[in-house]
Amino acid sequence: MTDVQPSPPPAARRVGPPVLLGLRPRFLDRATIVARLDQRIRALALWGPLARGEADEWSGIDFVATVADESVGEFLDELTRGDTLYGKSLVALRMPQHGVAGGGFVSVTYLQSGLPLHVDWYVSPLSLGIPVGDTKPLFVRDGWPHSGASFAELLRERPSRESCSPPRWDRVVSTIPVQVAEVARGRPEAVRDARRPMRDRTEAYAALARRIGSLPARYRDALPPLFSQLGVARLLNR
C-alpha cells in the first residue's frame, strides 16, 4: 500500500505591512464623512476594482461624486488644491476629457501616513442622474433610484468635450505610484526606460528610483513618500 502524502497548503498571499493595508480604509472613512457634510454632493459612490470586489492592497480609489450642476466647477477647483478637507495632496491632475459632459475628472495623489495614495475623482452633474449598476454607493441623499445608466454608460454616451493637458512633471509624479503598484503585481513591463519595457522587478524598481531622484526641486516634498512606497514594494517582493 502506497502512502498518500497530503498536498501542501497553498502559499499565503503576501499582502504587505499594516501601514499599506490601512491607507485605503482610513481615507475612505474620512472622505465619506467630509462628503456627507458637503451639501453640494448629492451622492458618493465607488467605481472600478473596489466596486467590483477585485481590489488588491495596491489598488487606489475611484470615486463617482454626483454634484449639484451649479457647484461642479467650484468642487473641481477645490479638489485640485494642495491641502483640502480630504487630505494633503502631492499632485492633482485635472483632465476633463476623462469625465462626463458637464462634469470633470481629477486624479489626486494624496499623502497618507507617509505614503502616496492614488485617488481618481469622477464628478458627475446631478442632471445626468445618479449612476447605478456598476457603482457601490457610500451615501445618497435623496434615495437610491431604481433605474438609471451605469457610470460606464455615461462615460461612453455622454463624454466630456473639454480637454487639457497637465504639466509634464505633474503627470510623472502622478504616474509613479501607479507604476510601483503594477511592478509589485508582477508587471515590470509597465515601466519603460528610454522607451524600453523593463524585463523584471529589480530592473523596474531601479528605473523608478532613478525617476524619483530626477524630479525637479519643486517636488522635493513628494520624494520621501514616493521612495517609501518603492521601499515597501521591494520589501514585499523579496
N, C-alpha and C positions, 0 to 999 in steps of 0.2 A: 504494500500500500504506500502510495506516494503522499508525503506530507504536502499540504497546500499552504503556502505562505500567504498571509493576508497582504493585500495591496497596501502600500504606504499611503498615509493620508495625504490629500493634496496640500501642496505648499501654501501656507497662509499668504494672502496678498499683502504686500507691503504698502501701507497707507500713510506712512510718514509720522513725524512727531506731532504732538498735540498742538504746537503753535500753528502748524499748517492746517490741521483739521478744524481748528476753532475759528479761523478767519471768516469763513463764509456765514456760518450761523449767527455770529455776533453782528456782522454787518447787516444781515437780513433783518434781525430783530430791531436794530436801530433804525434802518431805513423805513421799515413798516410803521414804526411809531412816529417818525418825523413826517412821513407822507400822510398818515391819518390826521395829523394836526393841520395839514395844509388843505384848506377848503377848495383850492383850485384843482386838486387832484380828486377826480370822481371815482377812480378805481385804480388799483395797482395789482399787477399780476406778474408771474414768472413765465418766461418763454424759453425755448431751447432745451438743452440737456436737463436742466433742473426740473422743468415742467414735465418732461417725458420720463423722468426717473432714470436717466442714463448718465448722470454726472459722476465724475470721479473727484478725487481730492484736489486735482489741478483745475477743475472747471471754474470759470468765472460765473458771473450772474448776468442774465438777460432780463431786464425789466421792461414791461409794457405799462406805461403810465397814461391813463386816459385823463386828459386835462380839458377844462373848460376852454372853448375855442379862443376867447379873448385873452386868455392867460398863457397860451402856448409859447409865444415869443419870450415873454418875461421868464417863464420857467426854464426854457432852454438856456437863456443868458445866465441864470443863476447856477445851472449845472456846470458851466464852463469856468466858474470862478475857482481859484486855488483853494479856498477854505469855505466850506458850506456846512450846513447843519448835518449833512450826510457824512462828512468827514473831510480830511485834508487830502487834496489830490496832488499827485506828482505831475500829471499831464492830463489834459482834457481835449479831445478832438471833436469838433462839431462838423458833421458830414451829413447835411440834409438829404443828399442823394440816396442814402441808405434807409430813409424813413418813408412815411406815408404822406400823401398830399395834405397840406395844411398842418403837418406835424414836424417832426425832426428826429435826429439821431445824434447822440453824444456818447462817445466812448471815453470812459474815465478810468484812469489807473489811480486807485486810492492807496494811501499809506495806512496799513492796518497792522498793528502790533509789530512794526518794524519791517513788514514785508509788503510787496505790492499785491493789490487785489484788483483784477480786471472786471469792470462793470460796464455793460452796454445799456444805455437808456434809450428805449424807443418811445417817443412821445407822440400820442395819437389824439387828435381833437375829438371831443365828445360828439360832434356832429356826425362822425363816421360810425358811431355806435361803440359799444364795449365788445371787443373781440372775444370770441368763445371758441371752444373746441380744442385748440392746441395750446391754451394757456392754463396756468394754475393760479386761481385768484388768491390774493393775500387779503384784500378787502374790497368791497364795493359799497358805495354809499346808498344807492337807490335800489338795491336788489339786483341780483344777477339775472339778466334776461334769459328767456327760454330758447331764443333763437338769435342768430346773427352770424356774421362772417368770422372765420378764423383770422388770426393776425397774419398768417402766411398768405391768405387770400387778399387781405387788404394791401399787403406789400406788392403783390402781383397785379392786382386790378386797380389800385389807387396809389401808384408810386409818386413820390415827390419829384417835381420837375426842377427843383433847385439843386445847385451844385456848388461845391467849394473844395479847395484842396488845402489841408492844414500844412503848416511848415514842415519841412523835411525832417528835422531833428525831433520834432514832437512825434512824428509818426514812428521814428526809430525807437524812441523811448517807450511808446505805447506797444510796439510790437515785441520788444524783448521778453516781457513776462509770458506772452503767448507762445513764443518760440521755446523758452525754457520748459514750459509745460509739455509741448509737443515732443521735445527730446526726452523728457522724463518718461513719457508714454511709450518710448521706443521708436520714435520717428525722427532720427537725426537729419534726414533729408529736408526737414522743414527749415533748416538753417543753411544759408548759402554764403560762401565766402568767395569773392571775386567771381560771382555767378556760378560757382561750382557747389553742388549739393554735398553736404557732409555725409561721410560713409558710416561713422559710428558715433556713439555718445561722447567719447573722450575728445574727438576732433571737434564735435559740435559745441561742447561746453567751452573748449579753448577759444573757438571763434567768437562765442558770445561774450566771454571775458574780455577779449580784445575790443569788442564793440562797445561794451560798457565803459571800458577805460578810455575810449576815444571820444566820449561825449564831450561837447563844449562845456566850458566852465559854468555857464548859467544853469546847467543841470546837475551841479555838484550835490544838491540835496537828494537827487534820485540815485546817486551811486551806492550808498550803503544798503538801501532796501533791495536794489537790483542784484548787488553782489551777494546779499544774504539769501535771496531766493535761489540764486545759482548754487550757493553752497548747500542749501537744503536738497536740491535736486541731485547734486553729486553724491551727497551722503546716502540718499535713498537708492542710488544706482550702484553702490559698491557691491 
